[in-house]
Amino acid sequence: MKLKEMKAGDVGQVSGYSTMDRSYRQKLLQMGLIKGTKFTLVRMAPLGDPAEISINGSSLTLRRAEADALEVEKI
């Protein structure tokens, strides 16, 4: 499932990455988006860019390309 398929307030978990670009994957990992990490979708802009998530007590804003590179599952 993609982040854009979730609604504000939903809780999810990172299940993988859909990008094969190692540098881009490394950027996601540096932001704390490691497999198994739980997050809450705070809000999504009307056109899907950007999305704000709460992860480990911090707010993180993701551009559409970053959000689309994540595979998530709803909890």
PDB file of N, H, CA, C and O in Angstrom:
ATOM      1  N   MET A   1       0.848  -1.164   0.000  1.00  0.00           N
ATOM      2  CA  MET A   1       0.000   0.000   0.000  1.00  0.00           C
ATOM      3  C   MET A   1       0.898   1.232   0.000  1.00  0.00           C
ATOM      4  O   MET A   1       2.013   1.200   0.521  1.00  0.00           O
ATOM      5  N   LYS A   2       0.409   2.301  -0.581  1.00  0.00           N
ATOM      6  H   LYS A   2      -0.496   2.327  -1.004  1.00  0.00           H
ATOM      7  CA  LYS A   2       1.150   3.562  -0.636  1.00  0.00           C
ATOM      8  C   LYS A   2       0.620   4.527   0.424  1.00  0.00           C
ATOM      9  O   LYS A   2      -0.526   4.412   0.858  1.00  0.00           O
ATOM     10  N   LEU A   3       1.449   5.463   0.832  1.00  0.00           N
ATOM     11  H   LEU A   3       2.380   5.556   0.480  1.00  0.00           H
ATOM     12  CA  LEU A   3       1.078   6.453   1.832  1.00  0.00           C
ATOM     13  C   LEU A   3      -0.123   7.277   1.370  1.00  0.00           C
ATOM     14  O   LEU A   3      -0.961   7.653   2.190  1.00  0.00           O
ATOM     15  N   LYS A   4      -0.218   7.562   0.077  1.00  0.00           N
ATOM     16  H   LYS A   4       0.463   7.257  -0.589  1.00  0.00           H
ATOM     17  CA  LYS A   4      -1.310   8.383  -0.444  1.00  0.00           C
ATOM     18  C   LYS A   4      -2.671   7.699  -0.338  1.00  0.00           C
ATOM     19  O   LYS A   4      -3.702   8.356  -0.485  1.00  0.00           O
ATOM     20  N   GLU A   5      -2.689   6.395  -0.085  1.00  0.00           N
ATOM     21  H   GLU A   5      -1.851   5.861   0.035  1.00  0.00           H
ATOM     22  CA  GLU A   5      -3.944   5.659   0.070  1.00  0.00           C
ATOM     23  C   GLU A   5      -4.485   5.724   1.489  1.00  0.00           C
ATOM     24  O   GLU A   5      -5.603   5.282   1.751  1.00  0.00           O
ATOM     25  N   MET A   6      -3.694   6.276   2.410  1.00  0.00           N
ATOM     26  H   MET A   6      -2.785   6.636   2.198  1.00  0.00           H
ATOM     27  CA  MET A   6      -4.110   6.388   3.798  1.00  0.00           C
ATOM     28  C   MET A   6      -4.820   7.722   4.031  1.00  0.00           C
ATOM     29  O   MET A   6      -4.715   8.649   3.227  1.00  0.00           O
ATOM     30  N   LYS A   7      -5.541   7.796   5.143  1.00  0.00           N
ATOM     31  H   LYS A   7      -5.627   7.043   5.796  1.00  0.00           H
ATOM     32  CA  LYS A   7      -6.245   9.015   5.517  1.00  0.00           C
ATOM     33  C   LYS A   7      -5.615   9.601   6.776  1.00  0.00           C
ATOM     34  O   LYS A   7      -4.961   8.886   7.535  1.00  0.00           O
ATOM     35  N   ALA A   8      -5.810  10.900   6.997  1.00  0.00           N
ATOM     36  H   ALA A   8      -6.341  11.481   6.380  1.00  0.00           H
ATOM     37  CA  ALA A   8      -5.271  11.563   8.182  1.00  0.00           C
ATOM     38  C   ALA A   8      -5.747  10.830   9.439  1.00  0.00           C
ATOM     39  O   ALA A   8      -6.921  10.483   9.567  1.00  0.00           O
ATOM     40  N   GLY A   9      -4.820  10.606  10.352  1.00  0.00           N
ATOM     41  H   GLY A   9      -3.866  10.888  10.248  1.00  0.00           H
ATOM     42  CA  GLY A   9      -5.125   9.910  11.597  1.00  0.00           C
ATOM     43  C   GLY A   9      -4.827   8.423  11.556  1.00  0.00           C
ATOM     44  O   GLY A   9      -4.774   7.774  12.601  1.00  0.00           O
ATOM     45  N   ASP A  10      -4.629   7.870  10.356  1.00  0.00           N
ATOM     46  H   ASP A  10      -4.672   8.397   9.507  1.00  0.00           H
ATOM     47  CA  ASP A  10      -4.310   6.444  10.237  1.00  0.00           C
ATOM     48  C   ASP A  10      -2.908   6.166  10.770  1.00  0.00           C
ATOM     49  O   ASP A  10      -1.998   6.982  10.625  1.00  0.00           O
ATOM     50  N   VAL A  11      -2.756   5.014  11.380  1.00  0.00           N
ATOM     51  H   VAL A  11      -3.496   4.351  11.497  1.00  0.00           H
ATOM     52  CA  VAL A  11      -1.455   4.561  11.873  1.00  0.00           C
ATOM     53  C   VAL A  11      -0.953   3.496  10.908  1.00  0.00           C
ATOM     54  O   VAL A  11      -1.693   2.598  10.508  1.00  0.00           O
ATOM     55  N   GLY A  12       0.303   3.613  10.549  1.00  0.00           N
ATOM     56  H   GLY A  12       0.904   4.343  10.875  1.00  0.00           H
ATOM     57  CA  GLY A  12       0.886   2.670   9.610  1.00  0.00           C
ATOM     58  C   GLY A  12       2.269   2.233  10.036  1.00  0.00           C
ATOM     59  O   GLY A  12       2.802   2.677  11.054  1.00  0.00           O
ATOM     60  N   GLN A  13       2.834   1.354   9.234  1.00  0.00           N
ATOM     61  H   GLN A  13       2.401   0.994   8.408  1.00  0.00           H
ATOM     62  CA  GLN A  13       4.165   0.830   9.492  1.00  0.00           C
ATOM     63  C   GLN A  13       4.886   0.711   8.161  1.00  0.00           C
ATOM     64  O   GLN A  13       4.300   0.281   7.167  1.00  0.00           O
ATOM     65  N   VAL A  14       6.156   1.093   8.141  1.00  0.00           N
ATOM     66  H   VAL A  14       6.631   1.442   8.949  1.00  0.00           H
ATOM     67  CA  VAL A  14       6.969   0.972   6.926  1.00  0.00           C
ATOM     68  C   VAL A  14       7.230  -0.506   6.676  1.00  0.00           C
ATOM     69  O   VAL A  14       7.756  -1.207   7.541  1.00  0.00           O
ATOM     70  N   SER A  15       6.857  -0.980   5.482  1.00  0.00           N
ATOM     71  H   SER A  15       6.429  -0.411   4.780  1.00  0.00           H
ATOM     72  CA  SER A  15       7.063  -2.393   5.168  1.00  0.00           C
ATOM     73  C   SER A  15       8.123  -2.610   4.091  1.00  0.00           C
ATOM     74  O   SER A  15       8.538  -3.746   3.861  1.00  0.00           O
ATOM     75  N   GLY A  16       8.569  -1.544   3.427  1.00  0.00           N
ATOM     76  H   GLY A  16       8.232  -0.621   3.614  1.00  0.00           H
ATOM     77  CA  GLY A  16       9.601  -1.683   2.412  1.00  0.00           C
ATOM     78  C   GLY A  16       9.730  -0.435   1.569  1.00  0.00           C
ATOM     79  O   GLY A  16       9.168   0.613   1.887  1.00  0.00           O
ATOM     80  N   TYR A  17      10.481  -0.564   0.484  1.00  0.00           N
ATOM     81  H   TYR A  17      10.937  -1.416   0.226  1.00  0.00           H
ATOM     82  CA  TYR A  17      10.762   0.568  -0.396  1.00  0.00           C
ATOM     83  C   TYR A  17      10.531   0.126  -1.839  1.00  0.00           C
ATOM     84  O   TYR A  17      10.912  -0.979  -2.226  1.00  0.00           O
ATOM     85  N   SER A  18       9.914   0.985  -2.618  1.00  0.00           N
ATOM     86  H   SER A  18       9.605   1.883  -2.304  1.00  0.00           H
ATOM     87  CA  SER A  18       9.643   0.625  -4.008  1.00  0.00           C
ATOM     88  C   SER A  18      10.658   1.209  -4.976  1.00  0.00           C
ATOM     89  O   SER A  18      10.504   1.075  -6.190  1.00  0.00           O
ATOM     90  N   THR A  19      11.678   1.847  -4.462  1.00  0.00           N
ATOM     91  H   THR A  19      11.803   1.956  -3.476  1.00  0.00           H
ATOM     92  CA  THR A  19      12.714   2.424  -5.323  1.00  0.00           C
ATOM     93  C   THR A  19      13.974   1.563  -5.275  1.00  0.00           C
ATOM     94  O   THR A  19      14.338   1.034  -4.225  1.00  0.00           O
ATOM     95  N   MET A  20      14.620   1.433  -6.399  1.00  0.00           N
ATOM     96  H   MET A  20      14.324   1.862  -7.252  1.00  0.00           H
ATOM     97  CA  MET A  20      15.861   0.683  -6.458  1.00  0.00           C
ATOM     98  C   MET A  20      17.077   1.610  -6.386  1.00  0.00           C
ATOM     99  O   MET A  20      18.214   1.141  -6.340  1.00  0.00           O
ATOM    100  N   ASP A  21      16.841   2.908  -6.376  1.00  0.00           N
ATOM    101  H   ASP A  21      15.918   3.290  -6.413  1.00  0.00           H
ATOM    102  CA  ASP A  21      17.917   3.889  -6.289  1.00  0.00           C
ATOM    103  C   ASP A  21      18.486   3.878  -4.873  1.00  0.00           C
ATOM    104  O   ASP A  21      17.821   4.308  -3.930  1.00  0.00           O
ATOM    105  N   ARG A  22      19.717   3.386  -4.724  1.00  0.00           N
ATOM    106  H   ARG A  22      20.257   3.037  -5.489  1.00  0.00           H
ATOM    107  CA  ARG A  22      20.320   3.238  -3.409  1.00  0.00           C
ATOM    108  C   ARG A  22      20.473   4.561  -2.670  1.00  0.00           C
ATOM    109  O   ARG A  22      20.290   4.605  -1.454  1.00  0.00           O
ATOM    110  N   SER A  23      20.802   5.630  -3.368  1.00  0.00           N
ATOM    111  H   SER A  23      20.950   5.594  -4.356  1.00  0.00           H
ATOM    112  CA  SER A  23      20.988   6.920  -2.700  1.00  0.00           C
ATOM    113  C   SER A  23      19.656   7.445  -2.166  1.00  0.00           C
ATOM    114  O   SER A  23      19.604   8.057  -1.099  1.00  0.00           O
ATOM    115  N   TYR A  24      18.583   7.199  -2.915  1.00  0.00           N
ATOM    116  H   TYR A  24      18.625   6.702  -3.782  1.00  0.00           H
ATOM    117  CA  TYR A  24      17.262   7.650  -2.483  1.00  0.00           C
ATOM    118  C   TYR A  24      16.793   6.829  -1.286  1.00  0.00           C
ATOM    119  O   TYR A  24      16.215   7.368  -0.343  1.00  0.00           O
ATOM    120  N   ARG A  25      17.045   5.532  -1.332  1.00  0.00           N
ATOM    121  H   ARG A  25      17.515   5.094  -2.098  1.00  0.00           H
ATOM    122  CA  ARG A  25      16.702   4.665  -0.200  1.00  0.00           C
ATOM    123  C   ARG A  25      17.482   5.086   1.042  1.00  0.00           C
ATOM    124  O   ARG A  25      16.941   5.086   2.148  1.00  0.00           O
ATOM    125  N   GLN A  26      18.739   5.441   0.861  1.00  0.00           N
ATOM    126  H   GLN A  26      19.178   5.441  -0.037  1.00  0.00           H
ATOM    127  CA  GLN A  26      19.570   5.889   1.981  1.00  0.00           C
ATOM    128  C   GLN A  26      18.997   7.162   2.600  1.00  0.00           C
ATOM    129  O   GLN A  26      19.033   7.327   3.820  1.00  0.00           O
ATOM    130  N   LYS A  27      18.474   8.056   1.776  1.00  0.00           N
ATOM    131  H   LYS A  27      18.445   7.923   0.786  1.00  0.00           H
ATOM    132  CA  LYS A  27      17.859   9.289   2.276  1.00  0.00           C
ATOM    133  C   LYS A  27      16.656   8.966   3.158  1.00  0.00           C
ATOM    134  O   LYS A  27      16.482   9.573   4.215  1.00  0.00           O
ATOM    135  N   LEU A  28      15.828   8.017   2.734  1.00  0.00           N
ATOM    136  H   LEU A  28      15.970   7.524   1.876  1.00  0.00           H
ATOM    137  CA  LEU A  28      14.671   7.615   3.532  1.00  0.00           C
ATOM    138  C   LEU A  28      15.108   6.998   4.861  1.00  0.00           C
ATOM    139  O   LEU A  28      14.504   7.257   5.902  1.00  0.00           O
ATOM    140  N   LEU A  29      16.148   6.190   4.816  1.00  0.00           N
ATOM    141  H   LEU A  29      16.638   5.980   3.971  1.00  0.00           H
ATOM    142  CA  LEU A  29      16.660   5.580   6.038  1.00  0.00           C
ATOM    143  C   LEU A  29      17.207   6.634   6.997  1.00  0.00           C
ATOM    144  O   LEU A  29      17.017   6.521   8.208  1.00  0.00           O
ATOM    145  N   GLN A  30      17.878   7.647   6.478  1.00  0.00           N
ATOM    146  H   GLN A  30      18.032   7.738   5.494  1.00  0.00           H
ATOM    147  CA  GLN A  30      18.419   8.712   7.311  1.00  0.00           C
ATOM    148  C   GLN A  30      17.319   9.531   7.979  1.00  0.00           C
ATOM    149  O   GLN A  30      17.529  10.107   9.046  1.00  0.00           O
ATOM    150  N   MET A  31      16.149   9.581   7.350  1.00  0.00           N
ATOM    151  H   MET A  31      15.978   9.113   6.482  1.00  0.00           H
ATOM    152  CA  MET A  31      15.017  10.302   7.943  1.00  0.00           C
ATOM    153  C   MET A  31      14.314   9.459   9.004  1.00  0.00           C
ATOM    154  O   MET A  31      13.365   9.929   9.632  1.00  0.00           O
ATOM    155  N   GLY A  32      14.761   8.228   9.212  1.00  0.00           N
ATOM    156  H   GLY A  32      15.532   7.846   8.702  1.00  0.00           H
ATOM    157  CA  GLY A  32      14.172   7.368  10.236  1.00  0.00           C
ATOM    158  C   GLY A  32      13.094   6.444   9.715  1.00  0.00           C
ATOM    159  O   GLY A  32      12.398   5.806  10.505  1.00  0.00           O
ATOM    160  N   LEU A  33      12.939   6.356   8.401  1.00  0.00           N
ATOM    161  H   LEU A  33      13.504   6.874   7.759  1.00  0.00           H
ATOM    162  CA  LEU A  33      11.911   5.501   7.803  1.00  0.00           C
ATOM    163  C   LEU A  33      12.468   4.113   7.545  1.00  0.00           C
ATOM    164  O   LEU A  33      12.664   3.705   6.400  1.00  0.00           O
ATOM    165  N   ILE A  34      12.719   3.398   8.630  1.00  0.00           N
ATOM    166  H   ILE A  34      12.559   3.729   9.560  1.00  0.00           H
ATOM    167  CA  ILE A  34      13.308   2.070   8.592  1.00  0.00           C
ATOM    168  C   ILE A  34      12.177   1.041   8.617  1.00  0.00           C
ATOM    169  O   ILE A  34      11.140   1.283   9.235  1.00  0.00           O
ATOM    170  N   LYS A  35      12.363  -0.098   7.957  1.00  0.00           N
ATOM    171  H   LYS A  35      13.206  -0.295   7.455  1.00  0.00           H
ATOM    172  CA  LYS A  35      11.346  -1.151   7.957  1.00  0.00           C
ATOM    173  C   LYS A  35      10.899  -1.444   9.376  1.00  0.00           C
ATOM    174  O   LYS A  35      11.719  -1.606  10.280  1.00  0.00           O
ATOM    175  N   GLY A  36       9.582  -1.510   9.561  1.00  0.00           N
ATOM    176  H   GLY A  36       8.916  -1.379   8.827  1.00  0.00           H
ATOM    177  CA  GLY A  36       9.020  -1.822  10.876  1.00  0.00           C
ATOM    178  C   GLY A  36       8.701  -0.602  11.720  1.00  0.00           C
ATOM    179  O   GLY A  36       8.056  -0.729  12.762  1.00  0.00           O
ATOM    180  N   THR A  37       9.137   0.580  11.295  1.00  0.00           N
ATOM    181  H   THR A  37       9.661   0.683  10.450  1.00  0.00           H
ATOM    182  CA  THR A  37       8.875   1.797  12.051  1.00  0.00           C
ATOM    183  C   THR A  37       7.420   2.199  11.919  1.00  0.00           C
ATOM    184  O   THR A  37       6.877   2.258  10.815  1.00  0.00           O
ATOM    185  N   LYS A  38       6.786   2.478  13.065  1.00  0.00           N
ATOM    186  H   LYS A  38       7.227   2.431  13.961  1.00  0.00           H
ATOM    187  CA  LYS A  38       5.389   2.893  13.069  1.00  0.00           C
ATOM    188  C   LYS A  38       5.304   4.408  12.970  1.00  0.00           C
ATOM    189  O   LYS A  38       6.176   5.118  13.470  1.00  0.00           O
ATOM    190  N   PHE A  39       4.252   4.902  12.324  1.00  0.00           N
ATOM    191  H   PHE A  39       3.543   4.324  11.918  1.00  0.00           H
ATOM    192  CA  PHE A  39       4.041   6.330  12.148  1.00  0.00           C
ATOM    193  C   PHE A  39       2.552   6.619  12.109  1.00  0.00           C
ATOM    194  O   PHE A  39       1.738   5.711  11.939  1.00  0.00           O
ATOM    195  N   THR A  40       2.200   7.887  12.267  1.00  0.00           N
ATOM    196  H   THR A  40       2.862   8.625  12.405  1.00  0.00           H
ATOM    197  CA  THR A  40       0.826   8.353  12.136  1.00  0.00           C
ATOM    198  C   THR A  40       0.782   9.388  11.029  1.00  0.00           C
ATOM    199  O   THR A  40       1.596  10.311  11.013  1.00  0.00           O
ATOM    200  N   LEU A  41      -0.151   9.248  10.110  1.00  0.00           N
ATOM    201  H   LEU A  41      -0.812   8.498  10.124  1.00  0.00           H
ATOM    202  CA  LEU A  41      -0.329  10.243   9.058  1.00  0.00           C
ATOM    203  C   LEU A  41      -1.097  11.411   9.663  1.00  0.00           C
ATOM    204  O   LEU A  41      -2.271  11.274  10.007  1.00  0.00           O
ATOM    205  N   VAL A  42      -0.444  12.548   9.791  1.00  0.00           N
ATOM    206  H   VAL A  42       0.510  12.659   9.511  1.00  0.00           H
ATOM    207  CA  VAL A  42      -1.053  13.724  10.402  1.00  0.00           C
ATOM    208  C   VAL A  42      -1.971  14.416   9.407  1.00  0.00           C
ATOM    209  O   VAL A  42      -3.137  14.675   9.703  1.00  0.00           O
ATOM    210  N   ARG A  43      -1.449  14.711   8.244  1.00  0.00           N
ATOM    211  H   ARG A  43      -0.502  14.501   8.003  1.00  0.00           H
ATOM    212  CA  ARG A  43      -2.266  15.342   7.201  1.00  0.00           C
ATOM    213  C   ARG A  43      -1.643  15.124   5.838  1.00  0.00           C
ATOM    214  O   ARG A  43      -0.442  14.896   5.698  1.00  0.00           O
ATOM    215  N   MET A  44      -2.512  15.205   4.837  1.00  0.00           N
ATOM    216  H   MET A  44      -3.488  15.390   4.951  1.00  0.00           H
ATOM    217  CA  MET A  44      -2.092  15.061   3.447  1.00  0.00           C
ATOM    218  C   MET A  44      -2.651  16.273   2.706  1.00  0.00           C
ATOM    219  O   MET A  44      -3.836  16.581   2.835  1.00  0.00           O
ATOM    220  N   ALA A  45      -1.829  16.952   1.945  1.00  0.00           N
ATOM    221  H   ALA A  45      -0.866  16.702   1.840  1.00  0.00           H
ATOM    222  CA  ALA A  45      -2.277  18.095   1.153  1.00  0.00           C
ATOM    223  C   ALA A  45      -3.313  17.616   0.135  1.00  0.00           C
ATOM    224  O   ALA A  45      -3.293  16.450  -0.261  1.00  0.00           O
ATOM    225  N   PRO A  46      -4.211  18.496  -0.290  1.00  0.00           N
ATOM    226  CA  PRO A  46      -5.276  18.086  -1.219  1.00  0.00           C
ATOM    227  C   PRO A  46      -4.781  17.386  -2.489  1.00  0.00           C
ATOM    228  O   PRO A  46      -5.442  16.472  -2.982  1.00  0.00           O
ATOM    229  N   LEU A  47      -3.656  17.792  -3.008  1.00  0.00           N
ATOM    230  H   LEU A  47      -3.120  18.534  -2.607  1.00  0.00           H
ATOM    231  CA  LEU A  47      -3.127  17.154  -4.215  1.00  0.00           C
ATOM    232  C   LEU A  47      -2.075  16.092  -3.897  1.00  0.00           C
ATOM    233  O   LEU A  47      -1.421  15.576  -4.802  1.00  0.00           O
ATOM    234  N   GLY A  48      -1.911  15.766  -2.615  1.00  0.00           N
ATOM    235  H   GLY A  48      -2.443  16.185  -1.880  1.00  0.00           H
ATOM    236  CA  GLY A  48      -1.007  14.696  -2.209  1.00  0.00           C
ATOM    237  C   GLY A  48       0.435  15.114  -2.017  1.00  0.00           C
ATOM    238  O   GLY A  48       1.293  14.260  -1.794  1.00  0.00           O
ATOM    239  N   ASP A  49       0.725  16.387  -2.097  1.00  0.00           N
ATOM    240  H   ASP A  49       0.028  17.081  -2.278  1.00  0.00           H
ATOM    241  CA  ASP A  49       2.105  16.845  -1.951  1.00  0.00           C
ATOM    242  C   ASP A  49       2.124  18.130  -1.155  1.00  0.00           C
ATOM    243  O   ASP A  49       1.626  19.134  -1.665  1.00  0.00           O
ATOM    244  N   PRO A  50       2.642  18.179   0.019  1.00  0.00           N
ATOM    245  CA  PRO A  50       3.354  17.164   0.790  1.00  0.00           C
ATOM    246  C   PRO A  50       2.429  16.403   1.741  1.00  0.00           C
ATOM    247  O   PRO A  50       1.248  16.718   1.888  1.00  0.00           O
ATOM    248  N   ALA A  51       3.012  15.394   2.378  1.00  0.00           N
ATOM    249  H   ALA A  51       3.972  15.138   2.259  1.00  0.00           H
ATOM    250  CA  ALA A  51       2.316  14.618   3.406  1.00  0.00           C
ATOM    251  C   ALA A  51       3.106  14.794   4.704  1.00  0.00           C
ATOM    252  O   ALA A  51       4.336  14.759   4.698  1.00  0.00           O
ATOM    253  N   GLU A  52       2.397  14.980   5.803  1.00  0.00           N
ATOM    254  H   GLU A  52       1.397  15.008   5.808  1.00  0.00           H
ATOM    255  CA  GLU A  52       3.062  15.122   7.098  1.00  0.00           C
ATOM    256  C   GLU A  52       2.780  13.883   7.926  1.00  0.00           C
ATOM    257  O   GLU A  52       1.629  13.477   8.090  1.00  0.00           O
ATOM    258  N   ILE A  53       3.853  13.283   8.449  1.00  0.00           N
ATOM    259  H   ILE A  53       4.787  13.613   8.315  1.00  0.00           H
ATOM    260  CA  ILE A  53       3.700  12.122   9.322  1.00  0.00           C
ATOM    261  C   ILE A  53       4.382  12.408  10.646  1.00  0.00           C
ATOM    262  O   ILE A  53       5.313  13.211  10.723  1.00  0.00           O
ATOM    263  N   SER A  54       3.911  11.745  11.679  1.00  0.00           N
ATOM    264  H   SER A  54       3.155  11.093  11.616  1.00  0.00           H
ATOM    265  CA  SER A  54       4.521  11.827  13.004  1.00  0.00           C
ATOM    266  C   SER A  54       5.240  10.503  13.231  1.00  0.00           C
ATOM    267  O   SER A  54       4.637   9.431  13.180  1.00  0.00           O
ATOM    268  N   ILE A  55       6.537  10.603  13.484  1.00  0.00           N
ATOM    269  H   ILE A  55       7.027  11.473  13.526  1.00  0.00           H
ATOM    270  CA  ILE A  55       7.350   9.401  13.636  1.00  0.00           C
ATOM    271  C   ILE A  55       8.301   9.605  14.818  1.00  0.00           C
ATOM    272  O   ILE A  55       9.069  10.567  14.846  1.00  0.00           O
ATOM    273  N   ASN A  56       8.244   8.710  15.774  1.00  0.00           N
ATOM    274  H   ASN A  56       7.621   7.928  15.751  1.00  0.00           H
ATOM    275  CA  ASN A  56       9.100   8.769  16.959  1.00  0.00           C
ATOM    276  C   ASN A  56       9.055  10.132  17.644  1.00  0.00           C
ATOM    277  O   ASN A  56      10.089  10.632  18.087  1.00  0.00           O
ATOM    278  N   GLY A  57       7.880  10.735  17.736  1.00  0.00           N
ATOM    279  H   GLY A  57       7.040  10.329  17.376  1.00  0.00           H
ATOM    280  CA  GLY A  57       7.721  12.010  18.418  1.00  0.00           C
ATOM    281  C   GLY A  57       8.112  13.220  17.598  1.00  0.00           C
ATOM    282  O   GLY A  57       8.096  14.337  18.115  1.00  0.00           O
ATOM    283  N   SER A  58       8.458  13.036  16.357  1.00  0.00           N
ATOM    284  H   SER A  58       8.471  12.128  15.937  1.00  0.00           H
ATOM    285  CA  SER A  58       8.853  14.148  15.480  1.00  0.00           C
ATOM    286  C   SER A  58       7.923  14.229  14.289  1.00  0.00           C
ATOM    287  O   SER A  58       7.328  13.231  13.881  1.00  0.00           O
ATOM    288  N   SER A  59       7.801  15.428  13.733  1.00  0.00           N
ATOM    289  H   SER A  59       8.284  16.238  14.065  1.00  0.00           H
ATOM    290  CA  SER A  59       7.034  15.616  12.503  1.00  0.00           C
ATOM    291  C   SER A  59       7.977  15.541  11.323  1.00  0.00           C
ATOM    292  O   SER A  59       9.083  16.080  11.356  1.00  0.00           O
ATOM    293  N   LEU A  60       7.527  14.869  10.282  1.00  0.00           N
ATOM    294  H   LEU A  60       6.629  14.431  10.255  1.00  0.00           H
ATOM    295  CA  LEU A  60       8.321  14.709   9.076  1.00  0.00           C
ATOM    296  C   LEU A  60       7.413  14.998   7.882  1.00  0.00           C
ATOM    297  O   LEU A  60       6.327  14.428   7.774  1.00  0.00           O
ATOM    298  N   THR A  61       7.848  15.869   7.000  1.00  0.00           N
ATOM    299  H   THR A  61       8.730  16.332   7.088  1.00  0.00           H
ATOM    300  CA  THR A  61       7.085  16.205   5.813  1.00  0.00           C
ATOM    301  C   THR A  61       7.746  15.568   4.607  1.00  0.00           C
ATOM    302  O   THR A  61       8.940  15.752   4.371  1.00  0.00           O
ATOM    303  N   LEU A  62       6.962  14.816   3.845  1.00  0.00           N
ATOM    304  H   LEU A  62       5.992  14.666   4.037  1.00  0.00           H
ATOM    305  CA  LEU A  62       7.479  14.086   2.690  1.00  0.00           C
ATOM    306  C   LEU A  62       6.895  14.627   1.402  1.00  0.00           C
ATOM    307  O   LEU A  62       5.691  14.866   1.309  1.00  0.00           O
ATOM    308  N   ARG A  63       7.737  14.819   0.422  1.00  0.00           N
ATOM    309  H   ARG A  63       8.715  14.625   0.498  1.00  0.00           H
ATOM    310  CA  ARG A  63       7.261  15.166  -0.915  1.00  0.00           C
ATOM    311  C   ARG A  63       6.629  13.938  -1.535  1.00  0.00           C
ATOM    312  O   ARG A  63       6.803  12.821  -1.047  1.00  0.00           O
ATOM    313  N   ARG A  64       5.893  14.151  -2.619  1.00  0.00           N
ATOM    314  H   ARG A  64       5.751  15.058  -3.015  1.00  0.00           H
ATOM    315  CA  ARG A  64       5.179  13.047  -3.269  1.00  0.00           C
ATOM    316  C   ARG A  64       6.138  11.926  -3.667  1.00  0.00           C
ATOM    317  O   ARG A  64       5.833  10.755  -3.443  1.00  0.00           O
ATOM    318  N   ALA A  65       7.284  12.259  -4.250  1.00  0.00           N
ATOM    319  H   ALA A  65       7.532  13.210  -4.432  1.00  0.00           H
ATOM    320  CA  ALA A  65       8.241  11.232  -4.694  1.00  0.00           C
ATOM    321  C   ALA A  65       8.760  10.422  -3.509  1.00  0.00           C
ATOM    322  O   ALA A  65       8.925   9.207  -3.613  1.00  0.00           O
ATOM    323  N   GLU A  66       9.015  11.085  -2.389  1.00  0.00           N
ATOM    324  H   GLU A  66       8.881  12.073  -2.305  1.00  0.00           H
ATOM    325  CA  GLU A  66       9.482  10.381  -1.195  1.00  0.00           C
ATOM    326  C   GLU A  66       8.387   9.466  -0.655  1.00  0.00           C
ATOM    327  O   GLU A  66       8.649   8.321  -0.287  1.00  0.00           O
ATOM    328  N   ALA A  67       7.163   9.977  -0.610  1.00  0.00           N
ATOM    329  H   ALA A  67       6.950  10.908  -0.909  1.00  0.00           H
ATOM    330  CA  ALA A  67       6.041   9.178  -0.105  1.00  0.00           C
ATOM    331  C   ALA A  67       5.761   7.991  -1.017  1.00  0.00           C
ATOM    332  O   ALA A  67       5.436   6.907  -0.533  1.00  0.00           O
ATOM    333  N   ASP A  68       5.883   8.178  -2.326  1.00  0.00           N
ATOM    334  H   ASP A  68       6.148   9.058  -2.719  1.00  0.00           H
ATOM    335  CA  ASP A  68       5.624   7.092  -3.273  1.00  0.00           C
ATOM    336  C   ASP A  68       6.709   6.011  -3.230  1.00  0.00           C
ATOM    337  O   ASP A  68       6.469   4.879  -3.649  1.00  0.00           O
ATOM    338  N   ALA A  69       7.886   6.349  -2.732  1.00  0.00           N
ATOM    339  H   ALA A  69       8.081   7.268  -2.391  1.00  0.00           H
ATOM    340  CA  ALA A  69       8.969   5.380  -2.645  1.00  0.00           C
ATOM    341  C   ALA A  69       8.791   4.438  -1.456  1.00  0.00           C
ATOM    342  O   ALA A  69       9.481   3.423  -1.364  1.00  0.00           O
ATOM    343  N   LEU A  70       7.872   4.766  -0.546  1.00  0.00           N
ATOM    344  H   LEU A  70       7.311   5.591  -0.621  1.00  0.00           H
ATOM    345  CA  LEU A  70       7.626   3.935   0.629  1.00  0.00           C
ATOM    346  C   LEU A  70       6.511   2.938   0.380  1.00  0.00           C
ATOM    347  O   LEU A  70       5.493   3.264  -0.230  1.00  0.00           O
ATOM    348  N   GLU A  71       6.712   1.735   0.853  1.00  0.00           N
ATOM    349  H   GLU A  71       7.540   1.470   1.348  1.00  0.00           H
ATOM    350  CA  GLU A  71       5.650   0.733   0.909  1.00  0.00           C
ATOM    351  C   GLU A  71       5.251   0.686   2.376  1.00  0.00           C
ATOM    352  O   GLU A  71       6.098   0.501   3.250  1.00  0.00           O
ATOM    353  N   VAL A  72       3.960   0.853   2.645  1.00  0.00           N
ATOM    354  H   VAL A  72       3.272   1.003   1.936  1.00  0.00           H
ATOM    355  CA  VAL A  72       3.474   0.872   4.027  1.00  0.00           C
ATOM    356  C   VAL A  72       2.319  -0.099   4.190  1.00  0.00           C
ATOM    357  O   VAL A  72       1.700  -0.528   3.216  1.00  0.00           O
ATOM    358  N   GLU A  73       2.046  -0.433   5.436  1.00  0.00           N
ATOM    359  H   GLU A  73       2.549  -0.084   6.227  1.00  0.00           H
ATOM    360  CA  GLU A  73       0.865  -1.224   5.745  1.00  0.00           C
ATOM    361  C   GLU A  73       0.126  -0.522   6.873  1.00  0.00           C
ATOM    362  O   GLU A  73       0.740   0.010   7.798  1.00  0.00           O
ATOM    363  N   LYS A  74      -1.188  -0.528   6.786  1.00  0.00           N
ATOM    364  H   LYS A  74      -1.687  -0.960   6.035  1.00  0.00           H
ATOM    365  CA  LYS A  74      -2.032   0.128   7.773  1.00  0.00           C
ATOM    366  C   LYS A  74      -2.175  -0.782   8.982  1.00  0.00           C
ATOM    367  O   LYS A  74      -2.363  -1.991   8.846  1.00  0.00           O
ATOM    368  N   ILE A  75      -2.084  -0.191  10.157  1.00  0.00           N
ATOM    369  H   ILE A  75      -1.931   0.791  10.267  1.00  0.00           H
ATOM    370  CA  ILE A  75      -2.206  -0.966  11.398  1.00  0.00           C
ATOM    371  C   ILE A  75      -3.561  -0.684  12.019  1.00  0.00           C
ATOM    372  O   ILE A  75      -3.882  -1.231  13.074  1.00  0.00           O
TER     373      ILE A  75
END
